[in-house]
Amino acid sequence: MSGFAKTISRLALVSSVALLAGVAAQPAQAQSANTTFFVTSAGPGKGGDLGGIEGADKHCQMLATAAGATAKTWHAYLSTQAADGKPAVNARDRIGKGPWQNSKGTVIAKDVADLHSAANNLTKQTALSEKGEVINGRGDTPNRHDALTGSQPDGTAFAAGEDKTCKNWTSSTQGAAVVGHTDRIGLRDDDASKSWNSSHPSRGPDGGCSQADFKSTGGDGLLYCFAAN
């Protein structure tokens, strides 16, 4: 084979490999674009100080955009309590109507009522990160199954008074945060401790809202994110 023919052959091979790689990458990109629910692969890293509920939304939006799930409005599944003349916000009212699916295309709930029922499809295997990864749960090292919600089981806010939202997601030094378990596994056999959105309040050496507090009881300041549109 002449030198010219060898060069043409090499170029054809390189082009074929590039084309195949591009084809292989397309399904993953399309899959990410259809994602409407995920658990954050990482929290903001500042404990309960998320910059308020707006800061939590921005964190969801940033991770979703980086993963390819663009052209959507992302909201964190968080409630706030009535304080300083402002009314409470219910997590269930800020996530759209559904249905919601993870990065693999698995539907985790058809609508808001389904999401807050025992029939939802949110499990360790379906509560994936924006990267399509399983979140470490009980029995894994480290356990990261606590997701911040500040919510009651039906997705509504707690009454004003005892702080269950780290001062409405603005403090890493005061209060506590109610969390859910992404793997639906609790320390007890009762349904409450296995709740995906309202298992127990955070606690730890600093009181409940620092990053160290979250990690001490099996968390990392992770959030549930939903496409609201």
KABEL-V360174 format. One record per pair of residues at least 24 apart in sequence whose ideal C-beta (glycine too) atoms are under 10 Angstrom apart, sorted by the first residue. I is the first residue (numbers start at 0). J is the second residue. Records with the same first field share a line. If there is no record, write none. Layout:
I = J ; J
//
This chain:
27 = 67 ; 102 ; 131
28 = 66 ; 67
29 = 67 ; 104
30 = 67 ; 68 ; 100 ; 101 ; 102 ; 103 ; 104 ; 131
31 = 63 ; 65 ; 66 ; 67 ; 68 ; 69 ; 102 ; 129 ; 130 ; 131
32 = 66 ; 67 ; 68 ; 69 ; 70 ; 71 ; 102
33 = 67 ; 68 ; 71 ; 100 ; 101 ; 102 ; 103 ; 104 ; 226
34 = 63 ; 66 ; 67 ; 68 ; 71 ; 73 ; 99 ; 100 ; 101 ; 102 ; 103 ; 104 ; 127 ; 129 ; 131 ; 224 ; 226
35 = 63 ; 68 ; 71 ; 73 ; 94 ; 95 ; 97 ; 98 ; 99 ; 100 ; 101 ; 102 ; 106 ; 107 ; 224 ; 225 ; 226 ; 227 ; 228
36 = 68 ; 73 ; 76 ; 94 ; 97 ; 98 ; 99 ; 100 ; 101 ; 102 ; 105 ; 106 ; 107 ; 108 ; 114 ; 121 ; 125 ; 126 ; 127 ; 129 ; 223 ; 224 ; 225 ; 226
37 = 62 ; 63 ; 66 ; 68 ; 73 ; 99 ; 100 ; 101 ; 102 ; 107 ; 126 ; 127 ; 128 ; 129 ; 130 ; 131 ; 132 ; 134 ; 222 ; 223 ; 224 ; 225 ; 226
38 = 62 ; 76 ; 101 ; 121 ; 125 ; 126 ; 127 ; 128 ; 129 ; 132 ; 133 ; 134 ; 143 ; 144 ; 146 ; 181 ; 221 ; 222 ; 223 ; 224
39 = 63 ; 75 ; 128 ; 129 ; 130 ; 134 ; 146 ; 147 ; 219 ; 220 ; 221 ; 222 ; 223 ; 224
40 = 65 ; 66 ; 127 ; 128 ; 129 ; 130 ; 131 ; 132 ; 134 ; 143 ; 219 ; 221
41 = 128 ; 129 ; 143 ; 219 ; 220 ; 221 ; 222
42 = 143 ; 146 ; 147 ; 210 ; 213 ; 218 ; 219 ; 220 ; 221 ; 222
43 = 168 ; 210 ; 220 ; 222
44 = 171 ; 210 ; 219 ; 220
45 = 170 ; 171 ; 208 ; 209 ; 210 ; 220
46 = 147 ; 165 ; 168 ; 170 ; 171 ; 172 ; 176 ; 201 ; 203 ; 205 ; 207 ; 208 ; 209 ; 210 ; 211 ; 212 ; 213 ; 214 ; 220
47 = 147 ; 149 ; 162 ; 164 ; 165 ; 166 ; 167 ; 168 ; 169 ; 170 ; 171 ; 172 ; 173 ; 174 ; 175 ; 176 ; 201 ; 207 ; 208 ; 209 ; 210 ; 212 ; 213 ; 220
48 = 165 ; 166 ; 168 ; 169 ; 170 ; 171 ; 172 ; 173 ; 208 ; 209 ; 210 ; 220
49 = 75 ; 77 ; 147 ; 164 ; 165 ; 167 ; 168 ; 169 ; 170 ; 171 ; 176 ; 220 ; 222
50 = 168 ; 169
51 = 77 ; 79 ; 166 ; 167 ; 168 ; 169
52 = 77 ; 78 ; 79 ; 88 ; 90 ; 93 ; 149 ; 164 ; 167 ; 168 ; 169
53 = 168
54 = 168 ; 169
55 = 147 ; 168 ; 222 ; 224
56 = 93 ; 222 ; 224 ; 227
58 = 220 ; 222 ; 224
59 = 129 ; 222 ; 223 ; 224 ; 225 ; 226 ; 227
60 = 224
61 = 129
62 = 128 ; 129 ; 130 ; 222 ; 224
63 = 129 ; 224 ; 226
64 = 129
65 = 129 ; 130
66 = 102 ; 128 ; 129 ; 130 ; 131
67 = 102 ; 129
68 = 102 ; 129 ; 224 ; 226
70 = 226 ; 228
71 = 95 ; 224 ; 225 ; 226 ; 227 ; 228
72 = 225 ; 226 ; 227 ; 228
73 = 129 ; 224 ; 225 ; 226 ; 227 ; 228
74 = 222 ; 223 ; 224 ; 225 ; 226 ; 227 ; 228
75 = 146 ; 147 ; 148 ; 168 ; 222 ; 223 ; 224 ; 225
76 = 114 ; 146 ; 147 ; 148 ; 149 ; 150 ; 154 ; 179 ; 195 ; 196 ; 222 ; 223 ; 224 ; 225
77 = 146 ; 147 ; 148 ; 149 ; 150 ; 156 ; 164 ; 167 ; 168 ; 176 ; 222 ; 223
78 = 148 ; 149 ; 150 ; 151 ; 154 ; 155 ; 156 ; 157 ; 163 ; 164 ; 167 ; 168 ; 177 ; 196 ; 197
79 = 149 ; 150 ; 156 ; 157 ; 163 ; 164 ; 166 ; 167 ; 168 ; 169
80 = 149 ; 156 ; 157 ; 158 ; 159 ; 160 ; 161 ; 162 ; 163 ; 164 ; 166 ; 167 ; 174
81 = 156 ; 157 ; 158 ; 159 ; 160 ; 167
82 = 159 ; 160 ; 162 ; 164 ; 166 ; 167
83 = 167
85 = 167
86 = 156 ; 159
87 = 149 ; 155 ; 156 ; 157 ; 158 ; 159 ; 164 ; 167
88 = 149 ; 155 ; 156 ; 164 ; 167
89 = 150 ; 151 ; 153 ; 154 ; 155 ; 156
90 = 115 ; 148 ; 149 ; 150 ; 151 ; 153 ; 154 ; 155 ; 156 ; 196 ; 197 ; 223 ; 225
91 = 115 ; 150 ; 151 ; 153 ; 154 ; 155 ; 156 ; 196
92 = 154 ; 155 ; 156
93 = 154 ; 225 ; 227
94 = 154 ; 223 ; 224 ; 225 ; 226 ; 227
95 = 225 ; 226 ; 227 ; 228
96 = 227 ; 228
97 = 225 ; 226
99 = 223 ; 224 ; 225 ; 226
100 = 125 ; 226
101 = 125 ; 126 ; 127 ; 128 ; 129 ; 131
102 = 127 ; 128 ; 129 ; 130 ; 131 ; 132
103 = 127 ; 131
107 = 195 ; 223 ; 225
108 = 225
111 = 153 ; 154 ; 225
112 = 153 ; 154
114 = 154 ; 195 ; 196 ; 223 ; 225
115 = 150 ; 151 ; 152 ; 153 ; 154 ; 155 ; 195 ; 196 ; 197
116 = 153
117 = 190
119 = 183 ; 195 ; 196
121 = 179 ; 180 ; 181 ; 182 ; 183 ; 195 ; 196 ; 223
122 = 181 ; 182 ; 183 ; 184 ; 195
123 = 180 ; 181 ; 182 ; 183 ; 184
124 = 182
125 = 181
126 = 179 ; 180 ; 181 ; 182 ; 183 ; 195 ; 221 ; 223
127 = 181
128 = 181 ; 221 ; 224
129 = 224
133 = 181 ; 182
134 = 181 ; 182 ; 219 ; 221
135 = 181 ; 182 ; 217 ; 219
136 = 180 ; 181 ; 182 ; 183 ; 184 ; 217
137 = 180 ; 182 ; 183 ; 184 ; 185 ; 186 ; 217
138 = 182 ; 184
139 = 182 ; 217
141 = 214 ; 217 ; 218 ; 219
142 = 180 ; 182 ; 184 ; 214 ; 216 ; 217 ; 218 ; 219
143 = 181 ; 182 ; 213 ; 214 ; 217 ; 218 ; 219 ; 220 ; 221
144 = 178 ; 179 ; 180 ; 181 ; 182 ; 183 ; 184 ; 185 ; 195 ; 198 ; 216 ; 217 ; 218 ; 219 ; 221
145 = 176 ; 177 ; 178 ; 179 ; 180 ; 181 ; 198 ; 199 ; 201 ; 213 ; 214 ; 216 ; 217 ; 218 ; 219 ; 220 ; 221
146 = 176 ; 178 ; 179 ; 180 ; 181 ; 195 ; 196 ; 198 ; 218 ; 219 ; 220 ; 221 ; 222 ; 223
147 = 176 ; 177 ; 178 ; 179 ; 196 ; 201 ; 208 ; 213 ; 218 ; 219 ; 220 ; 221 ; 222 ; 223
148 = 176 ; 177 ; 178 ; 179 ; 194 ; 195 ; 196 ; 197 ; 198 ; 222 ; 223
149 = 174 ; 175 ; 176 ; 177 ; 178 ; 196 ; 197 ; 200 ; 201
150 = 177 ; 178 ; 179 ; 194 ; 196 ; 197 ; 223
151 = 177 ; 194 ; 196 ; 197
152 = 179 ; 190 ; 191 ; 194 ; 195 ; 196 ; 197 ; 198
153 = 196 ; 197
154 = 196 ; 197
155 = 197
157 = 197 ; 200
161 = 200
162 = 200 ; 207 ; 208
163 = 197 ; 200 ; 201 ; 207
164 = 208
165 = 201 ; 206 ; 207 ; 208 ; 209 ; 212 ; 213 ; 220
166 = 208
168 = 208 ; 222
169 = 208
170 = 206 ; 207 ; 208 ; 209
171 = 205 ; 206 ; 207 ; 208 ; 209 ; 210 ; 211 ; 212 ; 213 ; 220
172 = 205 ; 206 ; 207 ; 208 ; 209 ; 212
173 = 205 ; 206 ; 207 ; 208
174 = 200 ; 201 ; 206 ; 207 ; 208
175 = 199 ; 200 ; 201 ; 202 ; 203 ; 206 ; 207 ; 208 ; 212
176 = 200 ; 201 ; 202 ; 207 ; 208 ; 212 ; 213 ; 218 ; 220
177 = 201
178 = 213 ; 216 ; 217 ; 218 ; 220 ; 221
179 = 223
180 = 217 ; 218
181 = 218 ; 221 ; 223
182 = 217
184 = 217
186 = 216 ; 217
195 = 223
196 = 223
//
